[in-house]
Amino acid sequence: MESFGSWSVLTTNFILILYIALGGVTLASLLHLANGKWRVHVRDFAVSLAVLFPVAFVLLLILLANGEATFQWMAHAHDDEHHLNAWHNYAFLVTREIIGFFIVAGLYGAFIKFQYEAQVDPSPEAQWRFRNIALLIPFAYVLYGTMVAWDFEMTQIPSWHSAIYAMYHFISNFHFFLAFFALFLFVLSRSDKLNKKIPEYVFNYLAQMMLAFTILWTYTYFAQYLIMWYGRLPEEFFRYHNMMEEGFGPLWWSFLVLKFVIPFLAFIFTVNRHTPSIIATVSFAIIVGTWIERYTWIAGSVDPKYYHIPMTSLFDILVTVVVIGVSFVTVRWSLTRFGLMRP
């Protein structure tokens, strides 16, 4: 149990890498379905991030192989005092996670293939195929995101349930992706290696979307909290109480400031939504806030006496640096491989 906090760092890194891979194709799908004219400037960059699927899969296998270090409830799986339902069957968990990953990765890969075909082939057949698979992507994102939310976060405490948690989870992570993508494009646009220019108005559209998802995330965050607090449900509210007042308080209030206060106060002013440097700064705050949020929910599922503040051990730092480094090299290869950036 003492090592669970450090392994939660790896779980957090896995979830965010996974959602970067998911978010790029999901954004491209939504922009196509909404007929967003600016999609032509970002769709290739967005789907290039799907190259992180193999990185996410390796991290998934490591987490699944480590059993109790990843899923703290396994320590009580054979206790007579704890009755675990079928969802907590470990063989079932491993099976659904691996099968679900391959289904989603395959579907997202097909989207990328059909998007490319639709760009080079104006025939109605190519456009129809692309439109149909684009319709499936949001459903896949929600269903798969629900499973990830339940397995890696909500059911870390088997007795704790929330009807809105999955929505809260995948909305938060799409909020994170928009911030990551804005910062990603900002860094690329300031380099001299891009083969095509990214118009500055793209950042305004991303800032508008980030403002919308800031408000939506705050709604789901507060709705979930309010139901448990107002209903005085001690068997459910204890998880909030432990995280907010029993050791993770600084983390809890930090991610609330980074994901709501800063982006909301910045983006309600039109001038800030037209200033790429400000958008990049706010995006960084959202990225850090989401990392802290994911870690707090995962690592905060144990008894407070086992709480571990992240980045206070060599393992935490080393595993995060390695994941970021491998992801950076992988994405850079993808950008050059598909002609979006010069070597």
C-alpha positions in Angstrom: 0.0 0.0 0.0 2.9 2.3 0.7 4.0 2.1 -3.0 0.5 2.8 -4.4 1.1 6.6 -4.4 4.2 6.3 -6.6 2.5 3.9 -8.9 -0.4 6.3 -9.1 2.1 8.7 -10.9 2.5 6.1 -13.6 -1.3 5.6 -13.8 -1.8 9.3 -14.1 0.8 9.5 -16.9 -0.9 6.7 -18.7 -4.3 8.3 -18.6 -3.1 11.6 -20.0 -1.0 10.0 -22.8 -4.0 7.9 -23.7 -6.3 10.9 -23.9 -3.8 12.8 -26.0 -4.0 9.9 -28.5 -7.8 9.8 -28.2 -8.3 13.6 -28.2 -6.7 14.3 -31.6 -8.9 12.0 -33.6 -12.0 13.0 -31.5 -11.4 16.7 -32.2 -10.9 16.0 -35.9 -14.1 14.0 -35.9 -16.1 16.7 -34.1 -14.8 19.5 -36.4 -15.7 17.5 -39.4 -19.2 16.7 -38.2 -19.7 20.4 -37.3 -18.3 21.5 -40.6 -15.7 23.7 -38.9 -13.9 25.5 -41.6 -10.7 25.8 -39.6 -10.4 22.0 -39.4 -8.3 22.0 -42.5 -5.5 23.8 -40.7 -5.4 21.4 -37.7 -6.8 18.0 -38.6 -3.5 16.5 -39.7 -1.7 17.8 -36.6 -4.5 16.4 -34.5 -4.5 12.9 -35.9 -0.7 12.7 -35.8 -1.0 12.5 -32.0 -2.6 9.0 -32.4 1.0 7.8 -32.7 0.9 7.8 -28.9 -1.5 4.8 -28.9 1.5 2.3 -28.8 3.1 4.2 -25.9 -0.2 4.2 -24.0 -0.6 0.4 -24.7 2.9 -0.3 -23.2 2.0 1.7 -20.1 -1.4 -0.1 -19.9 0.4 -3.5 -19.9 2.8 -2.4 -17.2 -0.1 -1.2 -15.0 -2.1 -4.3 -15.5 0.9 -6.6 -14.8 1.5 -4.8 -11.5 -1.9 -5.8 -10.1 -2.1 -4.6 -6.5 0.3 -1.7 -7.0 -2.1 -0.3 -9.6 -5.4 -1.3 -8.2 -5.3 -0.9 -4.4 -8.6 -2.9 -3.9 -6.8 -6.1 -4.9 -5.2 -6.1 -1.4 -8.7 -6.9 0.0 -9.9 -9.2 -2.8 -9.7 -12.3 -0.7 -10.8 -10.8 2.7 -13.9 -12.2 4.1 -14.9 -8.7 5.3 -14.9 -7.3 1.8 -17.3 -8.5 -0.9 -16.3 -7.4 -4.4 -18.7 -7.5 -7.3 -18.1 -9.0 -10.7 -16.7 -5.8 -12.0 -13.8 -6.2 -9.7 -12.8 -9.6 -11.1 -9.2 -9.0 -12.2 -9.2 -11.4 -15.2 -12.3 -9.6 -16.5 -10.7 -6.2 -15.9 -7.5 -7.1 -17.8 -9.6 -8.6 -20.6 -11.9 -5.7 -21.1 -9.1 -3.2 -20.9 -7.0 -4.9 -23.6 -9.9 -5.7 -25.9 -11.4 -2.2 -25.4 -8.1 -0.6 -26.3 -7.7 -2.6 -29.5 -11.2 -1.9 -30.6 -10.8 1.9 -30.1 -7.3 2.0 -31.5 -8.5 0.1 -34.6 -11.5 2.4 -35.1 -9.4 5.5 -34.6 -6.9 4.2 -37.1 -9.6 3.6 -39.6 -10.7 7.2 -39.1 -7.2 8.5 -40.0 -7.1 6.3 -43.1 -10.5 7.5 -44.3 -9.7 11.1 -43.5 -6.7 10.9 -45.8 -8.7 9.2 -48.5 -11.4 11.9 -48.3 -8.7 14.6 -48.7 -7.3 13.1 -51.9 -10.5 11.5 -53.3 -13.5 13.9 -53.8 -15.8 11.1 -54.8 -19.1 10.7 -52.9 -18.1 7.2 -51.8 -15.0 8.4 -50.1 -16.8 11.3 -48.4 -19.6 9.0 -47.3 -17.2 6.5 -45.7 -15.4 9.2 -43.9 -18.6 10.8 -42.6 -19.9 7.5 -41.3 -16.8 6.6 -39.3 -16.7 10.2 -38.0 -20.1 9.6 -36.6 -18.8 6.6 -34.6 -15.9 8.4 -33.0 -17.7 10.4 -30.3 -19.6 7.3 -29.2 -16.4 5.4 -28.9 -14.8 8.2 -27.0 -17.6 8.3 -24.4 -18.0 4.5 -24.0 -14.3 3.8 -23.8 -13.7 6.8 -21.5 -16.4 5.5 -19.2 -14.6 2.2 -18.8 -11.3 3.9 -18.2 -12.9 6.2 -15.6 -14.5 3.3 -13.8 -11.5 1.0 -13.8 -8.7 3.4 -13.0 -10.4 6.0 -10.8 -14.0 5.6 -9.6 -13.9 1.9 -8.5 -10.5 2.1 -6.9 -12.7 2.2 -3.8 -15.2 -0.6 -4.6 -17.9 0.8 -2.3 -17.8 4.3 -3.9 -20.0 5.1 -6.9 -21.1 8.2 -8.7 -23.6 8.3 -11.6 -21.8 11.3 -13.1 -18.2 10.3 -12.6 -17.5 9.0 -16.1 -18.9 12.2 -17.6 -16.8 14.3 -15.2 -13.7 12.2 -16.2 -13.9 12.3 -20.0 -15.0 16.0 -20.1 -12.0 16.9 -17.9 -9.7 15.0 -20.1 -11.0 16.6 -23.3 -10.5 19.9 -21.6 -6.9 18.8 -21.0 -6.5 17.7 -24.6 -7.7 21.1 -25.9 -5.1 22.8 -23.7 -2.4 20.4 -24.7 -3.3 20.9 -28.4 -3.3 24.7 -28.1 0.2 24.6 -26.5 1.4 22.0 -29.0 0.4 24.2 -31.9 1.8 27.3 -30.3 5.2 25.7 -29.9 5.1 24.4 -33.4 4.0 27.7 -34.8 7.0 29.4 -33.2 9.4 27.0 -34.7 10.9 27.4 -38.3 10.4 23.7 -39.2 6.7 23.6 -40.1 5.8 22.8 -43.7 2.6 24.8 -43.5 1.6 27.8 -41.4 -0.9 27.7 -38.6 -3.2 30.7 -38.8 -3.4 32.7 -35.5 -7.2 32.7 -35.5 -7.0 28.9 -34.8 -5.9 29.8 -31.3 -9.0 31.9 -30.8 -11.2 29.0 -31.7 -9.3 26.7 -29.4 -9.6 29.3 -26.6 -13.3 29.5 -27.1 -13.6 25.7 -26.8 -11.4 25.7 -23.7 -13.7 28.3 -22.1 -16.7 26.2 -22.9 -15.2 23.1 -21.5 -13.9 25.0 -18.4 -17.5 25.8 -17.7 -18.8 22.3 -18.5 -16.1 20.7 -16.4 -16.9 23.0 -13.4 -20.6 22.0 -13.8 -19.9 18.3 -13.6 -17.4 18.8 -10.8 -19.9 20.8 -8.7 -22.9 18.6 -9.6 -21.2 15.5 -8.3 -20.0 17.2 -5.1 -23.3 18.9 -4.4 -25.4 15.7 -4.6 -23.2 13.9 -2.1 -22.8 16.9 0.2 -26.4 18.1 0.2 -27.7 14.6 0.5 -25.4 14.0 3.5 -24.3 10.6 2.2 -21.4 9.7 4.5 -20.7 6.4 2.6 -20.0 8.5 -0.5 -18.8 11.9 0.8 -15.9 10.4 2.9 -13.8 10.2 -0.3 -14.2 14.0 -0.8 -13.5 14.6 2.9 -10.3 12.6 2.9 -8.9 14.3 -0.2 -9.9 17.8 0.8 -9.1 17.7 4.5 -6.9 14.8 5.3 -3.6 15.5 3.4 -4.5 16.2 -0.3 -6.1 19.6 0.4 -3.3 21.6 -1.4 -3.6 19.3 -4.4 -7.4 19.5 -4.5 -7.6 23.3 -4.3 -4.7 23.6 -6.8 -6.4 21.8 -9.6 -9.6 23.7 -9.0 -7.7 27.0 -9.4 -5.7 25.8 -12.4 -8.6 24.2 -14.2 -11.4 26.7 -13.4 -10.3 30.0 -11.8 -7.4 30.8 -14.1 -8.9 29.8 -17.5 -12.3 31.3 -16.7 -10.9 34.7 -15.6 -8.5 34.7 -18.5 -10.9 33.7 -21.3 -13.9 35.7 -20.4 -12.0 38.7 -21.8 -12.0 38.7 -25.6 -8.6 40.2 -26.0 -7.0 37.2 -24.2 -8.7 34.8 -26.5 -6.9 36.5 -29.4 -3.5 36.5 -27.8 -1.6 33.2 -28.5 1.0 33.7 -25.8 -1.8 34.1 -23.1 -3.6 31.1 -24.5 -0.5 29.0 -24.3 0.1 30.1 -20.7 -3.5 29.3 -19.6 -3.2 26.0 -21.5 -0.2 25.1 -19.4 -2.1 25.8 -16.3 -4.9 23.5 -17.4 -2.4 20.7 -18.3 -0.8 20.8 -14.9 -4.2 21.1 -13.2 -5.5 18.0 -14.9 -2.4 16.0 -14.0 -2.9 17.0 -10.4 -6.6 16.2 -10.6 -6.1 12.7 -12.0 -3.4 11.9 -9.5 -5.6 13.2 -6.6 -8.5 10.9 -7.5 -6.3 7.9 -8.0 -3.8 8.2 -5.1 -6.5 9.6 -2.8 -8.4 6.3 -2.9 -6.4 4.8 0.0 -6.5 5.5 3.7 -5.1 9.1 4.2 -2.2 7.7 6.3 -0.8 6.2 3.0 -1.2 9.5 1.0 1.9 10.3 -1.1 2.6 13.8 -2.4 3.7 13.4 -6.1 7.2 14.2 -7.3 8.7 13.7 -3.9 10.5 10.5 -4.8 13.0 9.6 -7.5 10.6 7.0 -9.0 7.9 9.7 -9.5 10.3 12.0 -11.3 12.1 9.3 -13.3 9.0 7.6 -14.6 7.5 11.0 -15.6 10.6 12.1 -17.4 10.8 8.8 -19.3 7.2 8.9 -20.4 7.5 12.5 -21.5 10.7 11.8 -23.3 9.4 8.8 -25.2 6.2 10.6 -26.1 8.2 13.6 -27.4 10.4 11.5 -29.6 7.3 9.5 -30.9 5.3 12.6 -31.8 8.3 14.3 -33.4 8.8 11.2 -35.6 5.1 11.2 -36.5 5.2 14.9 -37.6 8.3 14.4 -39.8 7.1 11.0 -41.1 3.9 12.6 -42.5 5.5 15.7 -43.8 4.1 18.2 -41.3 7.5 19.2 -40.0 11.0 19.2 -41.4 13.7 17.1 -39.5 
